[in-house]
Amino acid sequence: MARLVRREHSGPIKIDPKTLDPEKLISICACGLSKNFPFCDGAHKGCRSEQPGTLYVYDAQNQQVVETRPDQFPTATPPEPPNPQA
Ligand code: FES
């Protein structure tokens, strides 16, 4: 499962640590769908039905899948561990 989402930032998003609660865990969005990027807002739950081997293209608001395609660059499978018998 992979997705294309629209991001138009051309530089870093600065986070002032003074604005964060030191007692709270901070979750950074890794799915790209958060409306509060770079912070996770729970939108990743929409990715749960995505299947391996498919590329999902989201609309400009990153709310709906508008296209699916075979993933031309699927994640490589991890290499087999070395066989100590060989
Ligand atoms: S990881 Fe993207 S919204 Fe949670």
Residues whose N, C-alpha, C, O or C-beta is under 5 A from the ligand:
A	BS01	FES	I28 C29 A30 C31 G32 L33 S34 C40 D41 G42 A43 H44
